[in-house]
């Protein structure tokens, strides 16, 4: 994507109040190569293995475990958690002592704890996560 397009994206992100608008603009520009290809690439993989689909999504610059999990949940896959502040707060309220994940290892540990709790409740972890979000915010956003 030409530099001028990145500058336009950056300006729009800044106007909209995004933090780190220059970096996000570059990520968006780089990710544009996946436009129109994501459905064929990720969705068949997610049908077979959601963990692998999430891992593949993290190869897109600017997409981490949290955003990849969010994407997959929003298109109907519920075997992954979006480990955010609300999840960490809940896990700690259940008697664990974890901090916000700052590594893949910690993200997966927290997700594993939430999966264990969800299993005991006979829920998919993505449904429990969505419910926790609703309890904290009173809204459901996709």
Secondary structure, 3 states (H helix, E strand, C coil): CCHHHHHHHHHHHHHCCCCCHHHHHHHHHHHHHHCCCHHHHHHHHHHHCHHHHHHHHCCCCCCCHHHHHHHHHHCCCCCCCCCCHHHHHHHHHCCCCCCCCCCHHHHHHHHHHHHHHHHHCCCCHHHHHHHHHHHHHCCCCC
